[in-house]
């Protein structure tokens, strides 16, 4: 069985359900979810997402978009100050990982060249 790769945010903050939900919203900012879909996409329980809903709305991490029948849909609030900070944090952490991977690759290439000489 393959071990899932940790995201940069999970590496720092852990794999808590709250982090998974926030990452799902952040990484898929164009998607609209009902709470059940958000739970499934995040890999957390529905009760966790239902419990988090008011906090996510209060801190403007997500916003209601439209209703389909009686079901409310939500989307990442990328224009809020919180949404902008989360986007910036995600991108910065990804940049750091890319820089580190590049350095590791360059070091390996250097070592290969040195061994071949």
DSSP file (Angstrom, degrees, kcal/mol; ACC not computed):
  #  RESIDUE AA STRUCTURE BP1 BP2  ACC     N-H-->O    O-->H-N    N-H-->O    O-->H-N    TCO  KAPPA ALPHA  PHI   PSI    X-CA   Y-CA   Z-CA
    1    1 A X              0   0    0      0, 0.0     2,-0.3     0, 0.0     0, 0.0   0.000 360.0 360.0 360.0 137.8    0.0    0.0    0.0
    2    2 A X        -     0   0    0      1,-0.1     2,-0.4     0, 0.0     0, 0.0  -0.611 360.0-128.0 -83.7 135.3    1.3    3.5   -0.9
    3    3 A X        -     0   0    0     -2,-0.3    -1,-0.1     1,-0.1     2,-0.0  -0.678  29.2-115.2 -80.9 129.1    1.8    6.0    1.8
    4    4 A X        -     0   0    0     -2,-0.4     2,-0.3     1,-0.1    -1,-0.1  -0.348  29.9-115.2 -64.8 145.6    0.1    9.3    1.1
    5    5 A X        -     0   0    0      1,-0.1     2,-0.2    -2,-0.0    -1,-0.1  -0.640  27.2-121.8 -82.8 135.1    2.4   12.3    0.6
    6    6 A X        -     0   0    0     -2,-0.3     2,-0.1     1,-0.1    -1,-0.1  -0.543  21.4-131.7 -74.2 137.9    2.1   15.0    3.2
    7    7 A X     >  -     0   0    0     -2,-0.2     4,-2.3     1,-0.1     5,-0.2  -0.471  28.3-105.5 -80.0 162.5    1.3   18.5    1.9
    8    8 A X  H  > S+     0   0    0      1,-0.2     4,-1.5     2,-0.2     5,-0.2   0.902 122.2  50.1 -56.9 -41.5    3.4   21.4    3.1
    9    9 A X  H  > S+     0   0    0      1,-0.2     4,-3.3     2,-0.2     5,-0.4   0.892 111.0  49.2 -65.3 -37.5    0.7   22.6    5.3
   10   10 A X  H  > S+     0   0    0      1,-0.2     4,-1.9     2,-0.2    -1,-0.2   0.853 105.5  58.1 -69.0 -33.5    0.2   19.1    6.8
   11   11 A X  H  < S+     0   0    0     -4,-2.3    -1,-0.2     2,-0.2    -2,-0.2   0.862 118.6  31.3 -63.1 -34.7    4.0   18.9    7.4
   12   12 A X  H  < S+     0   0    0     -4,-1.5    -2,-0.2    -5,-0.2    -1,-0.2   0.910 133.8  26.1 -87.9 -48.6    3.8   22.0    9.5
   13   13 A X  H  < S-     0   0    0     -4,-3.3     3,-0.3     1,-0.3    -3,-0.2   0.510 106.8-117.2 -99.8  -6.4    0.4   21.9   11.1
   14   14 A X     <  -     0   0    0     -4,-1.9    -1,-0.3    -5,-0.4    -2,-0.1  -0.269  36.0 -69.8  94.1 175.3   -0.3   18.1   11.1
   15   15 A X  S    S+     0   0    0     -2,-0.1    -1,-0.1    -4,-0.1    -5,-0.1  -0.095  73.0 153.0 -99.6  34.5   -3.0   16.1    9.4
   16   16 A X     >  -     0   0    0     -3,-0.3     4,-2.0     1,-0.1     3,-0.5  -0.284  57.7-115.1 -62.0 148.7   -5.8   17.3   11.5
   17   17 A X  H  > S+     0   0    0      1,-0.2     4,-2.4     2,-0.2     5,-0.2   0.861 115.7  58.5 -54.4 -37.0   -9.2   17.3    9.9
   18   18 A X  H  > S+     0   0    0      1,-0.2     4,-2.5     2,-0.2    -1,-0.2   0.911 106.0  48.1 -61.7 -41.4   -9.4   21.1   10.0
   19   19 A X  H  > S+     0   0    0     -3,-0.5     4,-2.9     1,-0.2     5,-0.2   0.917 110.5  52.0 -64.1 -42.9   -6.2   21.4    7.9
   20   20 A X  H  X S+     0   0    0     -4,-2.0     4,-2.2     2,-0.2    -2,-0.2   0.901 111.6  46.3 -61.7 -41.5   -7.5   18.9    5.4
   21   21 A X  H  X S+     0   0    0     -4,-2.4     4,-2.4     2,-0.2    -2,-0.2   0.935 113.6  47.8 -67.4 -46.1  -10.8   20.8    5.0
   22   22 A X  H  X S+     0   0    0     -4,-2.5     4,-2.7     1,-0.2    -2,-0.2   0.910 112.7  49.4 -62.3 -41.9   -9.0   24.2    4.7
   23   23 A X  H  X S+     0   0    0     -4,-2.9     4,-3.4     2,-0.2     5,-0.3   0.915 108.8  52.6 -63.5 -41.8   -6.5   22.7    2.1
   24   24 A X  H  X S+     0   0    0     -4,-2.2     4,-1.6    -5,-0.2    -2,-0.2   0.939 113.0  44.0 -59.2 -46.8   -9.4   21.2    0.1
   25   25 A X  H  < S+     0   0    0     -4,-2.4    51,-0.3     2,-0.2    -1,-0.2   0.922 117.8  45.4 -63.2 -43.6  -11.1   24.6    0.0
   26   26 A X  H >< S+     0   0    0     -4,-2.7     3,-0.8     1,-0.2    -2,-0.2   0.936 115.2  44.4 -67.1 -48.0   -7.8   26.4   -0.8
   27   27 A X  H 3< S+     0   0    0     -4,-3.4    -1,-0.2     1,-0.3    -2,-0.2   0.756 122.1  38.6 -71.8 -24.1   -6.5   24.0   -3.5
   28   28 A X  T >< S+     0   0    0     -4,-1.6     3,-1.8    -5,-0.3    48,-0.3  -0.412  71.9 152.5-120.9  54.4   -9.9   23.8   -5.2
   29   29 A X  T <   +     0   0    0     -3,-0.8    47,-0.2     1,-0.3    49,-0.2   0.650  68.2  56.5 -65.6 -16.9  -11.0   27.3   -4.9
   30   30 A X  T 3  S+     0   0    0     -3,-0.1    -1,-0.3    45,-0.1     2,-0.2   0.578  89.4  95.9 -89.4  -9.4  -13.2   27.3   -8.0
   31   31 A X    <   -     0   0    0     -3,-1.8    45,-0.5    -6,-0.2     2,-0.5  -0.504  63.4-145.9 -83.4 148.8  -15.3   24.3   -6.8
   32   32 A X        -     0   0    0     -2,-0.2     2,-0.4    43,-0.1    43,-0.2  -0.962  23.2-173.9-110.8 132.3  -18.6   24.6   -5.0
   33   33 A X  B     -A   74   0A   0     41,-3.0    41,-3.1    -2,-0.5     2,-0.2  -0.927  24.8-141.3-124.3 145.2  -19.3   22.0   -2.4
   34   34 A X     >  -     0   0    0     -2,-0.4     4,-2.4    39,-0.2     5,-0.2  -0.621  47.5 -99.4 -86.8 169.7  -22.2   21.0   -0.2
   35   35 A X  H  > S+     0   0    0     37,-0.4     4,-2.1    -2,-0.2     5,-0.1   0.845 123.6  52.2 -63.3 -34.4  -21.0   20.0    3.2
   36   36 A X  H  > S+     0   0    0      2,-0.2     4,-2.3     1,-0.2    -1,-0.2   0.919 110.9  47.3 -66.5 -43.3  -21.1   16.3    2.5
   37   37 A X  H  > S+     0   0    0      2,-0.2     4,-2.9     1,-0.2     5,-0.2   0.884 110.1  53.3 -64.1 -38.7  -19.1   16.7   -0.7
   38   38 A X  H  X S+     0   0    0     -4,-2.4     4,-1.9     2,-0.2    -1,-0.2   0.910 109.5  48.7 -62.8 -41.6  -16.6   18.9    1.2
   39   39 A X  H  X>S+     0   0    0     -4,-2.1     5,-2.1    -5,-0.2     4,-1.4   0.935 113.5  46.2 -62.7 -46.7  -16.2   16.1    3.8
   40   40 A X  H  <5S+     0   0    0     -4,-2.3    -2,-0.2     1,-0.2     3,-0.2   0.915 113.7  48.1 -63.5 -44.0  -15.7   13.4    1.1
   41   41 A X  H  <5S+     0   0    0     -4,-2.9    -1,-0.2     1,-0.2    -2,-0.2   0.834 115.4  45.5 -66.2 -32.2  -13.2   15.5   -0.8
   42   42 A X  H  <5S-     0   0    0     -4,-1.9    -1,-0.2    -5,-0.2    -2,-0.2   0.678 107.6-124.6 -84.0 -19.0  -11.3   16.3    2.4
   43   43 A X  T  <5S+     0   0    0     -4,-1.4     2,-0.3     1,-0.3    -3,-0.2   0.809  71.3 116.4  76.4  30.3  -11.3   12.8    3.6
   44   44 A X  S   <S-     0   0    0     -5,-2.1    -1,-0.3    -6,-0.2    -2,-0.1  -0.793  71.9 -82.9-124.0 169.7  -12.9   13.7    7.0
   45   45 A X     >  -     0   0    0     -2,-0.3     4,-1.7     1,-0.1     3,-0.2  -0.338  30.4-124.3 -73.2 153.4  -16.2   12.8    8.6
   46   46 A X  H  > S+     0   0    0      1,-0.2     4,-2.9     2,-0.2     5,-0.2   0.892 111.9  57.7 -61.4 -39.6  -19.4   14.7    7.7
   47   47 A X  H  > S+     0   0    0      1,-0.2     4,-2.3     2,-0.2    -1,-0.2   0.869 103.7  53.3 -62.6 -34.8  -19.9   15.5   11.4
   48   48 A X  H  > S+     0   0    0      2,-0.2     4,-1.8     1,-0.2    -1,-0.2   0.938 111.5  44.6 -63.3 -46.5  -16.5   17.3   11.5
   49   49 A X  H  X S+     0   0    0     -4,-1.7     4,-1.6     2,-0.2    -2,-0.2   0.911 112.8  51.0 -65.8 -42.1  -17.3   19.5    8.5
   50   50 A X  H  < S+     0   0    0     -4,-2.9     4,-0.4     1,-0.2    -1,-0.2   0.900 111.5  48.7 -61.9 -39.0  -20.8   20.2    9.9
   51   51 A X  H  < S+     0   0    0     -4,-2.3     4,-0.3    -5,-0.2     3,-0.2   0.827 114.3  46.4 -67.7 -31.8  -19.1   21.2   13.3
   52   52 A X  H >X S+     0   0    0     -4,-1.8     4,-2.5     1,-0.2     3,-0.7   0.689  86.9  92.2 -82.6 -20.1  -16.6   23.4   11.5
   53   53 A X  H 3X S+     0   0    0     -4,-1.6     4,-2.2     1,-0.3     5,-0.2   0.851  85.3  47.3 -48.1 -51.1  -19.1   25.2    9.2
   54   54 A X  H 3> S+     0   0    0     -4,-0.4     4,-2.7    -3,-0.2    -1,-0.3   0.872 113.7  48.2 -63.8 -36.6  -19.8   28.2   11.4
   55   55 A X  H <> S+     0   0    0     -3,-0.7     4,-2.6    -4,-0.3    -1,-0.2   0.909 110.2  51.7 -68.6 -41.4  -16.0   28.8   12.1
   56   56 A X  H  <>S+     0   0    0     -4,-2.5     5,-2.8     1,-0.2     6,-1.5   0.873 115.3  42.7 -62.7 -36.5  -15.2   28.5    8.4
   57   57 A X  H ><5S+     0   0    0     -4,-2.2     3,-1.3    -5,-0.3    -2,-0.2   0.912 112.6  52.6 -74.0 -43.7  -17.9   31.1    7.7
   58   58 A X  H 3<5S+     0   0    0     -4,-2.7    -2,-0.2     1,-0.3    -3,-0.2   0.909 113.5  42.7 -59.0 -44.3  -17.0   33.3   10.6
   59   59 A X  T 3<5S-     0   0    0     -4,-2.6    -1,-0.3    -5,-0.1    23,-0.2   0.320 113.0-120.2 -87.5   9.2  -13.3   33.5    9.6
   60   60 A X  T < 5S+     0   0    0     -3,-1.3    23,-0.5     2,-0.2    20,-0.2   0.856  72.7 133.0  55.4  41.6  -14.4   34.0    5.9
   61   61 A X  S   <S+     0   0    0     -5,-2.8    16,-2.2     1,-0.3     2,-0.3   0.763  78.8  12.3 -85.9 -30.9  -12.6   30.9    4.7
   62   62 A X  E     -B   76   0A   0     -6,-1.5     2,-0.3    14,-0.3    -1,-0.3  -0.949  69.4-158.9-139.0 163.2  -15.7   29.9    2.8
   63   63 A X  E     -B   75   0A   0     12,-2.5    12,-2.1    -2,-0.3     2,-0.2  -0.981  29.2-102.8-139.2 150.9  -18.9   31.5    1.8
   64   64 A X  E     +B   74   0A   0     -2,-0.3    10,-0.3    10,-0.2     3,-0.1  -0.521  36.6 177.1 -70.5 141.5  -22.3   30.3    0.8
   65   65 A X  E     -     0   0A   0      8,-2.7     2,-0.3     1,-0.4    -1,-0.2   0.790  51.6 -29.5-110.2 -63.2  -22.9   30.6   -3.0
   66   66 A X  E     -     0   0A   0      7,-0.3     7,-2.8     5,-0.0    -1,-0.4  -0.944  53.0-113.9-151.1 169.5  -26.2   29.2   -4.0
   67   67 A X  E     -B   72   0A   0     -2,-0.3     2,-0.6     5,-0.2     5,-0.2  -0.909  11.2-160.3-111.6 140.3  -28.8   26.6   -3.1
   68   68 A X  E >  S-B   71   0A   0      3,-2.9     3,-2.0    -2,-0.4     2,-0.5  -0.929  75.8 -48.5-115.4 102.5  -29.7   23.6   -5.1
   69   69 A X  T 3  S-     0   0    0     -2,-0.6    -2,-0.0     1,-0.3     0, 0.0  -0.610 124.0 -24.6  67.1-123.1  -33.1   22.6   -3.8
   70   70 A X  T 3  S+     0   0    0     -2,-0.5     2,-0.5    -3,-0.1    -1,-0.3   0.390 117.4 103.8 -97.8   2.4  -32.7   22.7    0.0
   71   71 A X  E <   - B   0  68A   0     -3,-2.0    -3,-2.9   -37,-0.0     2,-0.4  -0.759  62.7-144.5 -95.5 123.5  -28.9   22.1   -0.2
   72   72 A X  E     - B   0  67A   0     -2,-0.5   -37,-0.4    -5,-0.2     2,-0.3  -0.680  11.6-150.8 -84.4 134.1  -26.6   25.0    0.4
   73   73 A X  E     -     0   0A   0     -7,-2.8    -8,-2.7    -2,-0.4     2,-0.3  -0.790  10.9-162.8-103.3 150.7  -23.3   25.1   -1.6
   74   74 A X  E     -AB  33  64A   0    -41,-3.1   -41,-3.0    -2,-0.3     2,-0.3  -0.915   5.6-168.7-132.7 156.8  -20.1   26.7   -0.4
   75   75 A X  E     - B   0  63A   0    -12,-2.1   -12,-2.5    -2,-0.3   -43,-0.1  -0.975  37.4 -87.5-143.3 153.3  -16.9   28.0   -2.0
   76   76 A X  E     - B   0  62A   0    -45,-0.5     2,-1.4    -2,-0.3   -14,-0.3  -0.392  37.9-131.6 -59.7 135.9  -13.5   29.1   -0.8
   77   77 A X    >   +     0   0    0    -16,-2.2     3,-1.1     1,-0.2     6,-0.4  -0.651  36.4 167.6 -94.3  80.4  -13.6   32.8    0.0
   78   78 A X  T 3  S+     0   0    0     -2,-1.4    -1,-0.2     1,-0.2     9,-0.1   0.676  70.5  57.9 -70.5 -17.8  -10.4   33.8   -1.9
   79   79 A X  T 3  S+     0   0    0     -3,-0.1    -1,-0.2     4,-0.1     2,-0.1   0.562  85.8  94.2 -90.9  -8.6  -11.2   37.6   -1.7
   80   80 A X  S <> S-     0   0    0     -3,-1.1     4,-2.6   -20,-0.2     5,-0.2  -0.401  88.4-113.9 -77.5 161.2  -11.4   37.7    2.1
   81   81 A X  H  > S+     0   0    0      1,-0.2     4,-2.0     2,-0.2     5,-0.1   0.886 119.9  49.4 -62.5 -36.6   -8.3   38.7    4.1
   82   82 A X  H  > S+     0   0    0      2,-0.2     4,-2.6     1,-0.2    -1,-0.2   0.925 110.5  49.8 -66.8 -44.4   -8.2   35.2    5.5
   83   83 A X  H  > S+     0   0    0    -23,-0.5     4,-2.4    -6,-0.4    -2,-0.2   0.900 110.2  50.4 -60.9 -41.8   -8.5   33.6    2.1
   84   84 A X  H  X S+     0   0    0     -4,-2.6     4,-2.5     2,-0.2    -1,-0.2   0.907 111.1  48.8 -63.5 -41.8   -5.7   35.8    0.7
   85   85 A X  H  X S+     0   0    0     -4,-2.0     4,-2.8     2,-0.2    -2,-0.2   0.911 111.1  49.5 -64.4 -42.0   -3.5   34.8    3.6
   86   86 A X  H  X S+     0   0    0     -4,-2.6     4,-2.6     2,-0.2    -2,-0.2   0.909 112.1  48.5 -64.3 -41.2   -4.2   31.1    3.2
   87   87 A X  H  X S+     0   0    0     -4,-2.4     4,-2.5     2,-0.2     5,-0.2   0.940 113.0  47.7 -61.0 -46.9   -3.5   31.4   -0.6
   88   88 A X  H  X S+     0   0    0     -4,-2.5     4,-2.5     1,-0.2    -2,-0.2   0.909 112.6  48.9 -62.1 -43.2   -0.3   33.2    0.1
   89   89 A X  H  X S+     0   0    0     -4,-2.8     4,-2.7     2,-0.2     5,-0.2   0.933 111.3  49.5 -62.3 -47.2    0.8   30.7    2.8
   90   90 A X  H  X S+     0   0    0     -4,-2.6     4,-2.0     1,-0.2    -2,-0.2   0.919 113.8  45.6 -58.7 -45.2    0.0   27.7    0.5
   91   91 A X  H  X S+     0   0    0     -4,-2.5     4,-2.4     2,-0.2    -1,-0.2   0.903 112.8  49.9 -66.6 -41.4    2.0   29.2   -2.4
   92   92 A X  H  X S+     0   0    0     -4,-2.5     4,-2.3    -5,-0.2    -2,-0.2   0.916 110.9  49.0 -64.6 -43.0    5.0   30.1   -0.2
   93   93 A X  H  X S+     0   0    0     -4,-2.7     4,-2.1     1,-0.2    -1,-0.2   0.893 111.5  49.9 -63.8 -39.2    5.2   26.7    1.4
   94   94 A X  H  X S+     0   0    0     -4,-2.0     4,-2.4    -5,-0.2    -2,-0.2   0.908 109.2  52.1 -64.5 -41.2    5.0   25.1   -2.1
   95   95 A X  H  X S+     0   0    0     -4,-2.4     4,-2.7     1,-0.2    -2,-0.2   0.913 108.2  51.2 -59.6 -43.8    7.8   27.5   -3.3
   96   96 A X  H  X S+     0   0    0     -4,-2.3     4,-2.3     1,-0.2    -1,-0.2   0.916 110.5  48.7 -61.3 -43.4   10.0   26.4   -0.3
   97   97 A X  H  X S+     0   0    0     -4,-2.1     4,-2.7     2,-0.2    -1,-0.2   0.909 111.2  49.8 -63.1 -42.0    9.4   22.7   -1.2
   98   98 A X  H  X S+     0   0    0     -4,-2.4     4,-2.5     2,-0.2    -2,-0.2   0.919 110.8  49.8 -63.4 -43.5   10.3   23.3   -4.8
   99   99 A X  H  X S+     0   0    0     -4,-2.7     4,-2.3     2,-0.2    -1,-0.2   0.916 112.4  47.7 -60.4 -43.2   13.5   25.2   -3.8
  100  100 A X  H  X S+     0   0    0     -4,-2.3     4,-2.4     2,-0.2    -2,-0.2   0.914 112.2  48.4 -65.9 -43.5   14.5   22.3   -1.5
  101  101 A X  H  X S+     0   0    0     -4,-2.7     4,-2.5     2,-0.2    -1,-0.2   0.890 110.8  52.0 -63.5 -39.1   13.8   19.7   -4.1
  102  102 A X  H  X S+     0   0    0     -4,-2.5     4,-2.8     2,-0.2    -2,-0.2   0.922 110.0  48.4 -62.9 -44.7   15.8   21.6   -6.7
  103  103 A X  H  X S+     0   0    0     -4,-2.3     4,-2.3     2,-0.2    -2,-0.2   0.912 112.2  49.1 -62.1 -42.9   18.8   21.9   -4.3
  104  104 A X  H  X S+     0   0    0     -4,-2.4     4,-2.2     2,-0.2    -2,-0.2   0.913 112.7  47.5 -63.0 -42.7   18.6   18.2   -3.5
  105  105 A X  H  X S+     0   0    0     -4,-2.5     4,-2.5     2,-0.2    -2,-0.2   0.926 112.0  49.4 -64.9 -44.8   18.5   17.3   -7.3
  106  106 A X  H  X S+     0   0    0     -4,-2.8     4,-2.3     1,-0.2    -1,-0.2   0.889 110.4  51.2 -62.0 -38.8   21.4   19.6   -8.1
  107  107 A X  H  X S+     0   0    0     -4,-2.3     4,-2.4     2,-0.2    -1,-0.2   0.911 110.4  48.6 -64.6 -42.0   23.4   18.1   -5.3
  108  108 A X  H  X S+     0   0    0     -4,-2.2     4,-2.4     2,-0.2    -2,-0.2   0.906 111.5  49.7 -64.3 -41.6   22.7   14.6   -6.6
  109  109 A X  H  X S+     0   0    0     -4,-2.5     4,-2.4     2,-0.2    -2,-0.2   0.905 110.5  50.4 -63.9 -41.0   23.7   15.6  -10.1
  110  110 A X  H  X S+     0   0    0     -4,-2.3     4,-2.3     1,-0.2    -2,-0.2   0.917 110.6  49.4 -61.6 -44.3   26.9   17.2   -8.8
  111  111 A X  H  X S+     0   0    0     -4,-2.4     4,-2.2     2,-0.2    -2,-0.2   0.892 110.1  51.2 -63.3 -40.5   27.7   13.9   -6.9
  112  112 A X  H  X S+     0   0    0     -4,-2.4     4,-2.2     2,-0.2    -2,-0.2   0.942 111.2  47.7 -60.2 -48.3   27.0   11.8  -10.1
  113  113 A X  H  X S+     0   0    0     -4,-2.4     4,-1.0     1,-0.2    -2,-0.2   0.900 111.4  50.7 -60.8 -41.5   29.3   14.0  -12.1
  114  114 A X  H  < S+     0   0    0     -4,-2.3     3,-0.3     1,-0.2    -1,-0.2   0.878 110.9  48.3 -65.1 -39.0   32.0   13.9   -9.4
  115  115 A X  H  < S+     0   0    0     -4,-2.2    -1,-0.2     1,-0.2    -2,-0.2   0.874 109.5  53.1 -69.2 -37.4   31.8   10.1   -9.3
  116  116 A X  H  <        0   0    0     -4,-2.2    -1,-0.2     1,-0.2    -2,-0.2   0.673 360.0 360.0 -73.5 -17.4   32.0    9.7  -13.1
  117  117 A X     <        0   0    0     -4,-1.0    -1,-0.2    -3,-0.3    -2,-0.1   0.486 360.0 360.0 -77.3 360.0   35.2   11.8  -13.4
